[in-house]
């Protein structure tokens, strides 16, 4: 399916970053549907670049869980799997509380200000792929102070793998976006107070709510 190079988030600096952002947006808003082949030469032609940045972008998107390299078909948009997403959220609910206790006393006012700015952008954002990218960035702020750790790397991978599910389920059921935005504001207030127990409780509630939204969309045949 043709993709719109203008749909990419702004301020990308290189051809590779532009291609990665454009393809990610097209997958998250389902312009590129699950199981669709991603032919490097065709994508390069559509986006006006060589195949090298396309190949690099596809590798990154595979790491994020949005693209799958099939031995017979090459790169394809990764199909969504409800059992996989349940495992992703089970792992996140196990590991996120450990990260909260590691970082909550060390997070800076500057980091909290950036998280607040991202939350403000999400409140007014209507494009789902952009909202999902902002959401990933928002949650990433809370772990970046420990971003060299193995735990941070694992959690970043789990968040990336969940992004496609979040985008599709919220796009199908946009009424839940306001609930997610409200929980983000509550989380910011708790981090400002450096209340680890409350942060863990709300983080787990937020993860359970998101999984429930995804499962509801799956039950209704929207995934």
DRENDOKOL-369731 format. One record per atom (N, C-alpha, C): x, y, z; residue in three letters. Coordinates in steps of 0.001 Angstrom, whole numbers, padded with zeros to 6 digits, always signed. Each point is the difference from the previous one (the first is absolute). Layout:
XYZALA/...
//
This chain:
+000843-001193+000000UNK/-000843+001193+000000UNK/+000882+001249+000000UNK/-000323+001023-000805UNK/+000815+001223+000006UNK/-000003+000651+001370UNK/+001123+000557+000391UNK/+000094+000690+001273UNK/+000284+001463-000242UNK/-000362+000804+000971UNK/+000123+001445-000122UNK/+001249+000471+000726UNK/+001029+000438-000711UNK/+001228+000433+000679UNK/-000202+001223+000866UNK/-001083+000739-000222UNK/-000280+001180+000815UNK/-000612-000368+001339UNK/-000362-001297+000187UNK/-000612-000420+001257UNK/+001021-000217+001103UNK/+001268+000040-000338UNK/+001032-000228+001011UNK/+000028+001130+001006UNK/+000336-000298+001278UNK/+000185+001072+000967UNK/+001069+000972-000476UNK/-000108+001287+000323UNK/+000937+001009-000504UNK/+001355-000071+000662UNK/+000931+000773-000537UNK/+001324+000241+000558UNK/+000928-001210-000082UNK/-000267-000924-000923UNK/+000981-001061-000205UNK/+001206+000588-000723UNK/+001196-000549+000248UNK/+001220+000639-000469UNK/+000635-000697-001197UNK/-000182-001310-000119UNK/+000662-000743-001060UNK/-001028-000799-000791UNK/+000444-000514-001159UNK/-000897-000834-000811UNK/-000463-001211+000795UNK/+000914-000609+000721UNK/-000350-001171+000812UNK/-001058+000345+001044UNK/+000179+001106+000724UNK/-000974+000405+001021UNK/-001352+000314-000628UNK/+000033+000635-001180UNK/-001242+000323-000695UNK/-000746-001277-000399UNK/+000729-000958-000554UNK/-000628-001260-000425UNK/-000550-000748+001197UNK/+000782-000088+001059UNK/-000449-000721+001196UNK/-001272+000622+000572UNK/-000023+001331+000109UNK/-001175+000678+000547UNK/-001217-000176-000905UNK/+000209+000081-001314UNK/-001109-000135-000937UNK/-000586-001405+000037UNK/+000870-001012-000011UNK/-000482-001384+000036UNK/-000669-000314+001329UNK/+000585+000486+001103UNK/-000624-000240+001301UNK/-001409+000600+000035UNK/-000129+001242-000494UNK/-001319+000633-000019UNK/-000986-000780-000859UNK/+000459-000479-001156UNK/-000882-000745-000907UNK/-000447-001326+000595UNK/+000872-000637+000788UNK/-000375-001258+000652UNK/-000968+000264+001146UNK/+000283+001010+000799UNK/-000829+000262+001163UNK/-001392+000494-000373UNK/-000114+000736-001114UNK/-001356+000440-000387UNK/-000646-000952-001008UNK/+000652-001140-000244UNK/-000513-001099-000820UNK/-000100+000348-001487UNK/+000709+001045-000446UNK/+000164+000195-001438UNK/+000685-001225-000586UNK/+000986-000511+000735UNK/+000620-001283-000324UNK/-000616-001034+000937UNK/-000701-000969-000542UNK/-000778-000928+000820UNK/+000821-001205+000420UNK/-000467-000691+001027UNK/+000681-001185+000523UNK/+000190-001033-001098UNK/+001222-000520-000102UNK/+000309-001011-000992UNK/+000426+000542-001347UNK/-000093+001329-000180UNK/+000352+000581-001301UNK/+001511-000034-000226UNK/+000410-000371-001230UNK/+001419-000041-000343UNK/+000562+001412-000094UNK/+001233+000135+000453UNK/+000703+001274-000042UNK/+001197-000162-000932UNK/-000212+000310-001256UNK/+001023-000186-001022UNK/+000906+001223-000008UNK/+001280-000218+000262UNK/+000925+001120+000181UNK/+000054+000912-001220UNK/+000066-000562-001197UNK/+000113+000834-001204UNK/-001248+000848-000204UNK/-001176-000570+000299UNK/-001245+000755-000163UNK/-000088+001127+001024UNK/+000354-000293+001246UNK/-000039+001029+001039UNK/+001005+001110-000294UNK/+001183-000371-000473UNK/+001010+001004-000340UNK/-000507+000923-001096UNK/-000671-000569-001009UNK/-000536+000806-001085UNK/-001077+000960+000493UNK/-000900-000494+000842UNK/-001070+000847+000527UNK/+000526+001149+000841UNK/+001072-000275+000750UNK/+000513+000997+000938UNK/+001144+000831-000573UNK/+000427-000328-001226UNK/+001034+000783-000654UNK/+001370-000136+000624UNK/+000324-001228+000448UNK/+001298-000252+000620UNK/+000591-001263-000613UNK/+001242-000310+000359UNK/+000603-001266-000423UNK/-000531-001125+000890UNK/+000366-001229-000323UNK/-000475-001126+000806UNK/+000736-000112+001333UNK/+001167+000646+000127UNK/+000776-000141+001243UNK/-000754+000517+001225UNK/-000533+001234+000003UNK/-000743+000439+001191UNK/-001270-000816+000226UNK/-000604-000524-001075UNK/-001185-000848+000162UNK/+000377-001283+000729UNK/+001106-000612-000413UNK/+000449-001238+000639UNK/+000316+000241+001474UNK/+000676+001103+000305UNK/+000340+000303+001388UNK/-001254+000264+000828UNK/-000960+000720-000589UNK/-001236+000305+000715UNK/-000800-001268+000287UNK/-000053-000912-000966UNK/-000733-001249+000205UNK/+000627-000826+001116UNK/+001317+000010+000080UNK/+000660-000730+001082UNK/-000369+000587+001356UNK/-000020+001324+000093UNK/-000388+000642+001261UNK/-001446-000320+000357UNK/-000881+000056-000994UNK/-001411-000268+000255UNK/-000223-001463+000367UNK/+000854-000887-000481UNK/-000064-001400+000424UNK/+000377-000120+001473UNK/+001005+000764+000416UNK/+000394+000008+001410UNK/-001138+000511+000877UNK/-000770+000960-000511UNK/-001133+000546+000734UNK/-001202-000937+000008UNK/+000043-001058-000808UNK/-001120-000926-000048UNK/-001071+000364-001005UNK/+000266+000993-000862UNK/-000999+000418-000979UNK/+000173-000705-001343UNK/+001202-000485-000262UNK/+000313-000672-001276UNK/+000553-001380+000308UNK/-000324-000949-000861UNK/+000478-001370+000146UNK/+000703-000401-001291UNK/+001159-000623+000128UNK/+000696-000516-001176UNK/-000367-001468-000175UNK/-000759-000278-001061UNK/-000474-001340-000311UNK/+000951-000647-001006UNK/+000347-001258+000205UNK/+000978-000659-000866UNK/-000482-000134-001437UNK/-001303+000009-000219UNK/-000549-000164-001349UNK/-000445+001328-000617UNK/-000529+000911+000812UNK/-000604+001219-000531UNK/+000851+001240+000217UNK/+001098-000111+000731UNK/+000796+001179+000301UNK/-000616+000777+001153UNK/+000172+001314+000004UNK/-000537+000836+001069UNK/-001508+000170-000169UNK/-000733-000186+001104UNK/-001447+000211-000009UNK/-000383+000783+001257UNK/-001164+000649-000056UNK/-000550+000627+001198UNK/-000408-001121+000953UNK/+000498+000070+001220UNK/-000219-001107+000928UNK/-001474-000125+000385UNK/-000596-001180-000189UNK/-001392-000208+000438UNK/-000098+000091+001517UNK/-001138+000470+000485UNK/-000209+000127+001430UNK/-000429-001341+000584UNK/+000477-000303+001204UNK/-000267-001278+000648UNK/-000361+000264+001456UNK/-001218-000365+000405UNK/-000470+000335+001338UNK/+000800-000709+001084UNK/+000454-001229-000263UNK/+000809-000700+001006UNK/+001336+000704+000208UNK/+000559+000518-001087UNK/+001261+000725+000114UNK/-000173+001269+000837UNK/-001071+000743-000264UNK/-000166+001253+000734UNK/-000258-000263+001478UNK/-000685-001087+000311UNK/-000205-000340+001416UNK/+001338-000286+000683UNK/+000887-000687-000709UNK/+001317-000276+000564UNK/+000793+001290+000172UNK/-000080+000893-000989UNK/+000697+001283+000101UNK/-000429+000743+001266UNK/-001306+000052+000242UNK/-000488+000762+001148UNK/+000251-000731+001314UNK/+000006-001330-000016UNK/+000372-000744+001195UNK/+001440+000323+000394UNK/+000893+000040-000981UNK/+001395+000334+000273UNK/+000131+001444+000480UNK/-000710+000911-000636UNK/+000082+001397+000417UNK/-000508+000186+001428UNK/-001081-000688+000346UNK/-000546+000135+001356UNK/+000928-000602+001052UNK/+000864-000904-000409UNK/+001003-000556+000903UNK/+001197+000928+000157UNK/+000427+000607-001112UNK/+001256+000753-000008UNK/-000145+001498+000281UNK/-001109+000599-000403UNK/-000154+001455+000186UNK/+000113+000415+001475UNK/-000584-000753+000965UNK/+000153+000419+001405UNK/+001460+000043+000455UNK/+000826-000901-000519UNK/+001429+000021+000356UNK/+000626+001301-000489UNK/-000330+000392-001238UNK/+000547+001231-000553UNK/-000494+001221+000771UNK/-001272+000018+000376UNK/-000524+001141+000758UNK/+000826+000233+001262UNK/+000263-001059+000738UNK/+000745+000157+001252UNK/+001449+000434-000261UNK/+000548-000387-001139UNK/+001374+000412-000333UNK/+000104+001498-000271UNK/-001008+000561-000667UNK/+000182+001337-000577UNK/-000772+001119+000688UNK/-001017-000318+000794UNK/-000919+001056+000428UNK/+000689+001072+000850UNK/+001001-000370+000766UNK/+000697+000998+000823UNK/+001020+000787-000809UNK/+000354-000506-001168UNK/+001066+000638-000789UNK/-000518+000817-001174UNK/-001277-000127-000336UNK/-000523+000717-001158UNK/+000077+001505+000256UNK/+000361+000757-001025UNK/+000254+001434+000173UNK/-001234+000827-000356UNK/+000007+001239+000467UNK/-001097+000912-000348UNK/-000047+000234-001505UNK/+001178+000034-000634UNK/+000038+000200-001464UNK/-000655-001169-000718UNK/+000248-001207+000473UNK/-000622-001173-000618UNK/-001515+000010+000208UNK/-000433+000366+001191UNK/-001430+000083+000270UNK/-000659+001076-000870UNK/+000720+001093-000240UNK/-000541+001057-000863UNK/-000163-000505-001429UNK/+000973-000784-000483UNK/-000128-000565-001349UNK/-001151-000989-000078UNK/-000163-000808+001040UNK/-001121-000935+000028UNK/-001328+000757-000006UNK/-000064+001099+000741UNK/-001225+000805+000032UNK/-000299+000595-001371UNK/+001066+000431-000705UNK/-000191+000543-001343UNK/-000540-001069-000954UNK/+000527-001220+000107UNK/-000495-001091-000842UNK/-001450-000328+000334UNK/-000333+000011+001282UNK/-001382-000269+000403UNK/-000937+001063-000559UNK/+000450+001259+000005UNK/-000811+001082-000550UNK/-000220-000183-001497UNK/+001038-000434-000710UNK/-000142-000255-001437UNK/-000993-001129-000267UNK/+000046-001036+000833UNK/-000918-001127-000186UNK/-001457+000411+000191UNK/-000240+000950+000895UNK/-001381+000419+000266UNK/-000655+000636-001217UNK/+000800+000583-000893UNK/-000565+000694-001163UNK/+000288-000719-001309UNK/+000674-001154+000065UNK/+000400-000710-001221UNK/-001137-000892-000501UNK/-000350+000149-001272UNK/-001067-000811-000585UNK/+000519-001118-000898UNK/+001260+000102-000429UNK/+000575-001050-000851UNK/+000511-001132+000874UNK/-000512-001229-000234UNK/+000298-001095+000907UNK/+001466-000403-000015UNK/+000622-000060-001168UNK/+001404-000412-000038UNK/+000872+001007+000744UNK/-000321+001296-000133UNK/+000751+001014+000736UNK/-000230-000129+001492UNK/-001254-000253+000402UNK/-000320-000168+001424UNK/+000779-001165+000585UNK/+000071-001102-000726UNK/+000712-001175+000494UNK/+001493+000300+000159UNK/+000583+000719-000955UNK/+001414+000370+000124UNK/+000234+000933+001192UNK/-000926+000940+000212UNK/+000092+000869+001174UNK/-000134-000810+001287UNK/-000876-000978-000012UNK/-000216-000853+001164UNK/+001271-000780+000340UNK/+000653-000551-001027UNK/+001249-000720+000221UNK/+001057+000937+000583UNK/+000070+001204-000548UNK/+000984+000974+000490UNK/-000304+000407+001443UNK/-001283+000181+000314UNK/-000422+000384+001362UNK/+000477-001036+001011UNK/-000311-001260-000239UNK/+000385-001038+000952UNK/+001519-000194+000013UNK/+000640+000269-001135UNK/+001451-000122-000051UNK/+000721+001003+000875UNK/-000598+001179+000201UNK/+000627+001023+000836UNK/+000235-000526+001416UNK/-000932-000802+000494UNK/+000085-000461+001388UNK/+001092-001050+000216UNK/+000524-000559-001077UNK/+001045-001020+000144UNK/+001353+000437-000555UNK/+000061+001177-000635UNK/+001239+000369-000686UNK/+001154+000228+000956UNK/-000296+000319+001251UNK/+001077+000214+000963UNK/+000762-001304+000266UNK/-000616-001125-000349UNK/+000630-001314+000170UNK/+000123-000709-001348UNK/+000089+000794-001090UNK/-000143-000584-001334UNK/+001182-000844-000452UNK/+001075-000036+000782UNK/+001139-000855-000353UNK/-000145-001400+000589UNK/-001020-000215+000800UNK/-000157-001294+000661UNK/-000658-001017-000919UNK/+000201-001268+000309UNK/-000640-001073-000756UNK/-001521+000083+000165UNK/-000449+000360+001205UNK/-001438+000096+000249UNK/-000634+001047-000908UNK/+000633+001154-000141UNK/-000537+001053-000852UNK/-000079-000456-001448UNK/+001010-000722-000455UNK/+000002-000511-001375UNK/-001154-000973-000223UNK/-000217-000893+000970UNK/-001095-000964-000113UNK/-001340+000717-000028UNK/-000191+000954+000900UNK/-001279+000716+000061UNK/-000244+000818-001265UNK/+001047+000616-000539UNK/-000161+000761-001239UNK/-000455-000916-001130UNK/+000578-001198-000078UNK/-000410-000950-001021UNK/-001438-000442+000166UNK/-000426-000213+001251UNK/-001385-000397+000253UNK/-000964+001127-000373UNK/+000363+001248+000308UNK/-000868+001124-000378UNK/-000096+000118-001515UNK/+001118-000168-000677UNK/-000014+000062-001462UNK/-000888-001110-000571UNK/+000106-001198+000558UNK/-000789-001125-000495UNK/-001487+000210+000241UNK/-000334+000753+001046UNK/-001413+000249+000310UNK/-000586+001127-000831UNK/+000839+000833-000628UNK/-000485+001229-000646UNK/-001056-000277-001069UNK/+000226-001005-000826UNK/-000962-000294-001055UNK/-001349-000393+000541UNK/-000002-000785+001081UNK/-001258-000418+000608UNK/-000746+001195+000589UNK/+000733+000866+000672UNK/-000617+001184+000595UNK/-000631+000873-001079UNK/+000741+000215-001086UNK/-000494+000860-001072UNK/-001270-000542-000620UNK/-000007-001282-000331UNK/-001162-000586-000672UNK/-001209-000007+000918UNK/+000202-000367+001274UNK/-001139-000088+000916UNK/-000582+001377+000306UNK/+000851+001008+000207UNK/-000512+001343+000281UNK/-000602+000648-001242UNK/+000556-000325-001172UNK/-000585+000513-001232UNK/-001403-000552-000185UNK/-000201-001264+000393UNK/-001319-000622-000115UNK/-000949+000480+001100UNK/+000573+000389+001145UNK/-000817+000406+001144UNK/+000545+001303+000597UNK/-000148+001102-000717UNK/+000641+001249+000424UNK/-000530+000568+001310UNK/-001124-000514+000489UNK/-000539+000511+001266UNK/+000958-000239+001165UNK/+000901-000964-000148UNK/+000924-000331+001084UNK/+001195+000946+000071UNK/+000197+000828-001014UNK/+001176+000878-000001UNK/-000052+000985+001159UNK/-001181+000552+000270UNK/-000135+000961+001095UNK/+000361-000643+001339UNK/-000363-001276+000184UNK/+000334-000704+001237UNK/+001519-000140+000137UNK/+000659-000366-001098UNK/+001454-000143+000025UNK/+000670+001341+000296UNK/-000490+001066-000614UNK/+000576+001327+000246UNK/-000157+000409+001463UNK/-001163-000314+000589UNK/-000235+000343+001408UNK/+000962-000760+000912UNK/+000255-001273-000316UNK/+000938-000785+000802UNK/+001422+000541-000114UNK/+000343+000527-001173UNK/+001321+000615-000154UNK/+000155+001195+000945UNK/-001040+000814+000104UNK/+000063+001160+000895UNK/+000145-000449+001455UNK/-000723-001034+000383UNK/+000110-000519+001363UNK/+001409-000518+000264UNK/+000572-000680-000990UNK/+001341-000552+000166UNK/+001020+001116+000200UNK/-000139+001081-000740UNK/+000898+001137+000169UNK/-000077+000559+001418UNK/-001205+000167+000511UNK/-000158+000531+001355UNK/+000668-000913+001036UNK/-000132-001298-000176UNK/+000592-000951+000944UNK/+001521+000051-000062UNK/+000557+000079-001206UNK/+001459+000082-000125UNK/+000523+001299+000603UNK/-000753+001068-000116UNK/+000440+001256+000615UNK/+000080-000141+001523UNK/-000875-000827+000564UNK/+000009-000237+001456UNK/+001010-001066+000402UNK/+000590-000685-000995UNK/+000962-001086+000230UNK/-000619-001113+000865UNK/-001261-000326-000306UNK/-000729-001042+000746UNK/+000089-001308-000779UNK/+000968-000851+000376UNK/+000262-001221-000763UNK/-001176-000961+000030UNK/-000605-000188+001171UNK/-001110-000955+000093UNK/-001178+000430-000866UNK/-000322+001287+000030UNK/-001110+000501-000809UNK/+000342-000083-001485UNK/+001254+000265-000349UNK/+000423-000076-001404UNK/-000118-001422-000521UNK/+000402-000967+000809UNK/-000109-001401-000412UNK/-001462-000392-000159UNK/-000828+000383+000964UNK/-001425-000340-000073UNK/-000640+000560-001270UNK/+000287+001281-000308UNK/-000599+000607-001183UNK/+000602-000569-001280UNK/+001298-000285+000000UNK/+000633-000597-001182UNK/-000656-001339-000325UNK/-000223-000827+001011UNK/-000645-001296-000223UNK/-001446+000183-000457UNK/-000693+000969+000588UNK/-001374+000282-000429UNK/-000025+000436-001465UNK/+000957+000831-000390UNK/+000089+000505-001373UNK/+000272-001150-000971UNK/+000899-000896+000377UNK/+000308-001139-000857UNK/-001200-000937-000120UNK/-000669-000270+001116UNK/-001184-000868-000047UNK/-001093+000623-000862UNK/-000183+001323+000131UNK/-001028+000678-000794UNK/+000302-000093-001486UNK/+001274+000204-000349UNK/+000384-000065-001408UNK/-000201-001407-000550UNK/+000402-001003+000762UNK/-000199-001383-000448UNK/-001489-000300-000152UNK/-000813+000491+000916UNK/-001440-000241-000087UNK/-000588+000621-001267UNK/+000490+001178-000375UNK/-000462+000656-001225UNK/+000365-000846-001216UNK/+001230-000513-000004UNK/+000447-000835-001118UNK/-000833-001281-000069UNK/-000240-000620+001161UNK/-000779-001241+000021UNK/-001446+000247-000426UNK/-000553+001145+000392UNK/-001359+000352-000421UNK/-000076+000158-001514UNK/+001008+000685-000565UNK/+000028+000170-001451UNK/+000129-001343-000711UNK/+000790-000894+000587UNK/+000169-001336-000592UNK/-001318-000778+000066UNK/-000690+000047+001137UNK/-001271-000706+000154UNK/-001038+000500-000995UNK/+000029+001297-000280UNK/-000966+000592-000918UNK/+000425-000138-001466UNK/+001115-000712-000229UNK/+000453-000235-001368UNK/+000647+001197-000652UNK/+000488+000941+000815UNK/+000597+001218-000540UNK/+001508-000126-000190UNK/+000601-001074+000523UNK/+001433-000234-000185UNK/+000212-001140-000978UNK/
//
